[in-house]
Amino acid sequence: MAKRPTIHDVAAAAGVSRGTVSRVLNDDRYVSPAAHAAVRRAIAETGYVVNRNARSLVTQRTGSVVMVLSEPSEKVFEDPNYSVTIRTAIRRLAERDVSLVMMVAGDDGDRERVVRYVRGGHADGVFLVSTHAGDPLADALVGIPIAAVAQGAVVGRESVIPYAAADDREGARQMTRYLVEQGRKKIATITGPMDTPGGILRLEGFADVLGRKASKKLIAHGDWTRRSGETAMAQLLERSPDLDAVFVASDLMAAGALATLRAAGREVPDDVAVGGFDDSSVAVSTHPPLTTVRQPLAQVAEETVRLLLDLIDGAPHVDSVILPTTLVVRASA
């Protein structure tokens, strides 16, 4: 059986000291570009693999980050936005040789497992996704000395847990203004959960534009799932059968709303214009394709990872980031 290459083999192949190899492996900035390139070439040539256990004893780091998805697993697999976030985070972290551990925190038992895992020192940082207001997990993490960030603000913890997000409120304004400009007179909305920033801010943006016309009768609530979009659309049609437009706070819920409108014999966009939010893969697969608000989800995930790595690297403070949205016009409105 062939002997595994060691750090000494890498040093010999690169023509540098063992200490220089160690500094390269630990991302020490005080290594010349030539030495850095020689070590990386030697690692590839020898097939050397970092011993994470030994390395963690020196660096006091695990080399991993835990992503916590605060939704039931069925929602995670239904919504294409999560796959964009996960893929982007894995790629970005891999550039730093950091592994991603994913945990679902859809109920109290799941949340307790996450807290035990983090308290046990198994991760260098926590990446929160889709956290709800009042989530005890967020409160527990604030009391643990570990780097923690969120994709989307944690409602009530905005000043404590840094985050990256799209400008949900302005995106909702963009869509609602567009529907008004198209001559729509009775515009309804289907919100996301009202304990999430997307649910709250997109409703606020809708109300900013419509003012008093944003009556309770024209507001129905969903939970980001397609099924909830179907149900909420049915409620709106029952309350206001003469509505002529609906802004839906996610593309997946909008797909459900389109199904309900078809079943009710309403033509889109002739009878009812439909606008979504996300510009996910769902938006181009519906019939008709969705006019929607594009949030730069991959860039939001990139920024969230950047914030987390900065904290892990010792930054005492990082500023939250809010990125602009773009209206994308297709056939549904």
C-alpha positions, -999 to 999 in steps of 0.1 A, spaced: 0 0 0 14 34 -11 24 58 17 3 89 19 23 121 10 31 143 40 37 180 44 74 172 43 70 157 8 52 188 -3 80 210 11 107 189 -7 88 190 -40 83 228 -37 118 236 -26 106 255 5 105 249 42 78 230 60 68 262 77 62 279 44 39 250 34 21 254 66 16 291 61 2 285 26 -22 259 40 -34 283 66 -39 312 42 -11 333 57 -8 365 38 30 367 44 40 343 17 55 354 -16 34 347 -48 63 325 -61 64 304 -29 26 302 -29 25 290 -65 53 264 -59 35 249 -28 1 247 -47 19 230 -76 36 206 -53 4 197 -35 -12 188 -69 19 168 -80 22 148 -47 -15 143 -42 -12 157 -6 -45 160 13 -48 182 44 -53 163 76 -82 183 90 -80 169 125 -44 179 128 -50 213 112 -79 221 135 -57 215 166 -34 243 153 -60 267 139 -88 260 164 -111 258 134 -132 230 121 -131 239 85 -169 238 82 -199 260 82 -235 250 91 -264 262 69 -296 262 88 -328 261 67 -357 271 90 -384 254 70 -399 219 68 -379 198 44 -408 196 19 -407 233 14 -370 233 10 -372 208 -19 -402 225 -36 -388 260 -38 -360 264 -64 -346 295 -46 -331 272 -19 -311 252 -45 -296 285 -58 -285 295 -23 -271 261 -15 -252 257 -48 -237 292 -45 -227 288 -9 -210 254 -15 -190 268 -44 -180 300 -26 -170 281 6 -150 255 -14 -128 283 -27 -116 286 9 -115 248 15 -145 251 39 -172 224 39 -209 231 41 -231 212 65 -269 216 60 -294 212 88 -332 217 86 -348 234 116 -385 230 109 -396 222 144 -385 224 181 -366 191 179 -347 201 149 -338 235 165 -325 217 196 -303 195 175 -288 225 157 -281 243 190 -264 211 204 -243 208 172 -232 244 173 -225 244 210 -204 213 205 -179 233 185 -185 214 152 -187 245 130 -169 278 126 -200 297 116 -237 296 110 -255 306 78 -293 311 85 -318 308 57 -355 317 59 -356 324 96 -390 335 111 -397 362 137 -395 349 172 -375 319 162 -359 306 194 -329 294 173 -319 330 165 -321 339 202 -300 308 211 -273 316 186 -269 352 199 -258 337 232 -232 314 216 -198 328 207 -199 319 170 -200 338 138 -236 339 125 -252 356 95 -285 354 77 -297 354 42 -326 379 46 -330 398 78 -339 380 110 -370 400 121 -364 416 154 -327 408 153 -316 430 123 -291 449 144 -276 418 160 -273 392 132 -258 407 100 -275 398 67 -276 401 30 -309 405 11 -326 418 -19 -346 451 -16 -379 434 -10 -399 466 -3 -387 484 -34 -391 453 -56 -428 452 -45 -432 489 -53 -417 482 -88 -443 455 -95 -473 474 -80 -464 506 -99 -461 486 -131 -496 471 -126 -510 505 -120 -494 519 -151 -509 491 -171 -543 505 -162 -553 479 -136 -579 493 -112 -584 467 -86 -551 451 -76 -548 424 -50 -518 408 -34 -508 374 -20 -482 378 7 -456 355 21 -457 345 58 -460 376 79 -432 365 103 -406 367 75 -390 398 60 -401 389 25 -437 386 37 -436 419 57 -416 441 33 -433 430 1 -467 438 16 -454 472 27 -441 480 -8 -475 471 -22 -492 493 3 -467 522 -3 -480 524 -39 -517 518 -35 -523 536 -2 -559 532 9 -567 511 -21 -547 483 -4 -577 471 16 -578 440 37 -603 425 13 -576 425 -14 -549 409 8 -545 372 12 -517 353 29 -496 324 17 -466 304 31 -444 304 -1 -458 271 -13 -476 266 -46 -506 252 -28 -509 283 -6 -510 304 -38 -539 284 -51 -558 287 -18 -551 324 -14 -562 332 -50 -595 314 -44 -600 335 -13 -594 367 -33 -618 357 -61 -645 349 -36 -641 383 -18 -634 405 -49 -646 387 -81 -640 419 -101 -602 421 -93 -581 427 -124 -546 422 -111 -527 404 -84 -491 408 -71 -479 375 -57 -449 376 -33 -432 346 -49 -431 329 -83 -440 295 -67 -472 310 -51 -479 328 -84 -479 295 -102 -505 283 -78 -525 315 -84 -524 309 -121 -538 274 -117 -568 288 -97 -575 315 -122 -575 289 -150 -599 267 -131 -622 298 -125 -622 306 -163 -602 338 -160 -579 347 -188 -544 359 -179 -535 387 -186 -568 398 -203 -590 394 -173 -564 393 -145 -528 404 -147 -504 383 -125 -470 394 -112 -446 374 -92 -414 379 -72 -380 361 -75 -375 354 -112 -368 318 -104 -369 289 -128 -407 287 -121 -413 321 -138 -404 308 -173 -422 275 -169 -457 288 -162 -484 295 -188 -482 323 -196 -446 331 -184 -445 353 -154 -439 390 -152 -419 391 -120 -393 409 -99 -358 396 -102 -339 394 -69 -302 386 -75 -303 355 -54 -269 341 -63 -253 375 -55 -273 377 -22 -259 342 -13 -224 353 -23 -226 384 0 -240 363 29 -210 339 26 -186 369 24 -200 384 56 -197 351 74 -161 345 62 -151 380 73 -165 373 108 -148 339 110 -115 356 100 -118 379 130 -136 410 117 -152 427 148 -182 440 128 -196 436 93 -224 458 77 -255 442 63 -260 444 25 -292 451 6 -291 446 -32 -314 461 -59 -341 443 -77 -352 445 -113 -387 442 -130 -388 415 -156 -418 418 -180 -433 387 -196 -467 377 -208 -487 374 -175 -490 411 -170 
